[in-house]
């Protein structure tokens, strides 16, 4: 699986979630997911993480976005769609 495929899956999953919550935003690779400049609340991110893990499981890739490695990393994988996609790429390799 290539990084651009992962970015597409992550972006589509987030966009589907936002649409289901009537949040009028579209994400792209540099969209902030947490911190200053993010338009989401923490509960949105939790639900999105569950959706992304489920989507990758359906594709045959058992990933964990809530692992100790993700939570204790100095540079959070949840900063942007791209950083999250990089983190996922490392798990599916």
N, C-alpha and C positions, 0 to 999 in steps of 0.2 A: 504494500500500500504506500502510495506517494503522499507527500505533504499536502499538495494541492487537493487531493481527494479528501484528506482529513479535514482541511479547512472548509471544504464544501459541505461535508457531513456535519461538522460542528456548526457552521453558519446556518445551514438549513434547519437543523434541530432547534437552535436558538430562535430563529425567525418563526418557526412553527409554534413554539411555546409563546413567544411574544404576541403573535396573532391570536392565539387561543385566550390570552389574558387581555385582549383589546388594547395592547400597548403598541402605539404607532411608531415603531422604529425598525429599521433594518440594520443588521450587523454586517460587518466585513472584517477582514483580517486584523485591522488595527483598532477595532472597536474595544473600548475599555470595558471590562467586565466587573472590576471592583475598583474601589478608591475614587479619588477625585476625577470627575468627568464621566463616571459611570451613571447610566440612567436606571439601573436595576437596583432593587433592594436585595438584601442577603437571602431572603426566602426565595426570590426568583432564581438566584444562582444555585441554591440547593436543589430546586426542582429541575433546573436545566442540567445539572451534573447527573442526576438520576436518569433523565431522558437520554443524555449522551452515552452514558454507560450502557443503557438498555439498547440503544441503536447499534453500538459497536458489538455487543453480545449477539444481537440478531445477525450481524455480519460475520460472526465466528471469531471475534477478537475479545477475549475476556480482559477488560482493562479495569483499573481501580483509580478513580480520581480523588478518592478520599484516603489514600494510603498515607502512612507516616511520612514517606518520602515527599509526597505532595504538600502535606501540611507543615513540614519542618524545613522546607526548602527556603534558602535565603532570598531567592528570587521566585516569588509565587508564580505557579503556572497559570493562575487565574487572572493575571493582569489584563490580557487581551485575548482575542480569538486566536491569534497567531501563537502566543506563548502557550496557550492550552493545547493547540494543535501540535506544537513541538513536543510537549510532554507526552501526548498520546502517541506520537510517532515513535518515541523511544520505547514505549510499552509494546507496540505491535511489531517491532523489529525482531 
